[in-house]
Amino acid sequence: MKLNEIKDNKGATHVVKTVGRGIGSGLGKTSGKGHKGQKARGVGKVRLGFEGGQNPLYRRMPKRGFTNIFKKNYFTINLEVLAAYIKKGTLNPKEIFTFEYLKQQKVCKGIYDGLKILGKGEAQAINVEVAAISKTAKEAIEKAGGKVSILTPKKFVVTKWQES
């Protein structure tokens, strides 16, 4: 095979439509765009959701709810899942279980504000530093001989115009 023998696969290319070259071509005069109107001129496209000047659906629908900008997104994990990782050998029970440690061991992926432990399953004697923990999980870890410390969240700076 030589470079001058290479061809595109069948159907890979399209023949460019020649428009506005007389009545005999079938695409003369209006070039296949019909007569007048918005779609016959210029770009001829309208933005998504445009309803010809009528108030569009997304503006007719009522607004609902709000987004809480102070909401914390915690990585939640149950005691039984931690026990499974310890049994598997992924996690070392002698280490302090922090969000950074779990991320380092590839137990959790993504961006979170901290770690939250839930109480489903059997607890082991582990040391944890978490942003939040359920009451049952805390009792179970302390009963098994572990230690729980809750990290305090970062304080928000209040500026003068916010006081009042």
N, C-alpha and C positions, 0 to 999 in steps of 0.2 A: 504494500500500500504506500502511496506517495501523498504528499501534502495536497497536491492538486486534485486528488481523487476523493478527498474526504467530503461527505455530504451530510446534511442534517437528517435526523430521523424523520420518517414520514409523519406529517401532521405537526411537526415541531415549529414550523414557520407558517405564517399566513400571508396571502397576497394582499398588498395594501390596496384599499378601495380607492379608485380614481373617481372623484366626484366633480360635478360642475363642468363637464366637457361636452355639453350638447344633449339634445333629446334622444339621440340614437344610443347613448351609453346606458340609458335607463336611470341614471343618476344626474341628470342635467338640471338646469334652472334652480330648484330649491335644494338640490344635493341630498335628497332623501329625507329632508327634515320636515316635510309638509309645508303648510302655509302659515306664516306669521306666528305669533305667540312666544311665550318665554323660552320654550325649549328649542325654538328655531334660531334664537339669537345668541351670540357670544358663547359663553361656556354652556349655558342651557341647563345648569344643574341648580337645585335648591338644597339647602342644608337639611340634615336629618331632623325630622320632627316638624318641618315647615308645612303649614296647612293652607297656603295661599293667602296669608294675611289674617285668616281666622285665628282666634285665640287657641293655641295648640293644647293638646291633651295634657302635657306635663305642666302647663300653667293653670289648667282648669281644676286639676286635682288638689285637694287640700293638703297642707303641710302637716306632718305628724311627727311627734317625738323630737328628740334633740340628741346631740352627741356630747357626752360628758367628757370634758377635756382633762379632768383629774382622775379618770378611771385607771386603775392599775390592771395590767394584763399579766397575770402570774402563770408560770408553768406549773400545772398541777400534776401530782403523782401520788399514787396510793402506796401504802406500806407493803402490800403484796407484790407490787411491781418492783419496789426496792429490794425486797427479799429475793425475788427471782433473779435480779441482776447480781446480787451478792452470791447466790448459789452458783450462778453461771461463771462467776469470776471476773465480771466486768468491773464491779465496784469492790473496794477494799473496806470492810467494816471498821477498821482501825482509823481510817481517814475521817476528817470532819466533812460532812456532806453539805456543801454549799452549792449555789447555782453554778458558780464558775467550775467547781469540781465535776459536776454532772455534765456540763457542757464539754469539758476537757475529755471526759470518758465517752463522749458522743451518745449520751443517754437522751439529751434534749438538743434540739436544733431550733434556730429562729431567734427572734428578738423578743425578750420578755423583761418585765420589771422586777422579777425575782422568782423565788421558788415557794410553792405552797404544798404542804404534805397533807393528804387526807387519810382517814383512819381505817380504810377497808383492808382487812388482812391481818396477819400475825406480825407483831413488832419484834425487832431485834435490838440488842444493846448497841446503839449507834449514837454518834454525836452529830447533831444537825444545827446549822445556822441558816434560818429561813426568814423570809419576809412575812409569811403567814403560815399558820398551822391550825388544823381543826382540833377541837377540844379532845375528842376521842383519840386522835393520833398522838397528841402530847401526853395524855395519860398512859397510853400503851407503851410509848418509848421510855418514859420515866419508870414505869413498872418493870420493864425488861432490864433496866439498869443503864439506860442511855441518858444523854444530856441534851436538852433543847434550849437554844438561845434564839430569840427573835430579834432580827435586825431592825433598827428604827429607820423609817423612811427619811429621805432628805427633806429638810425644812424649806418651805417656799418663802422667798423674800417678799415682804409686803412693802410696796412703795407708798409714798405719801398720798397720792390720789386714790389709792384703794382703801385707806383707812376711812373712817367716817361712819 
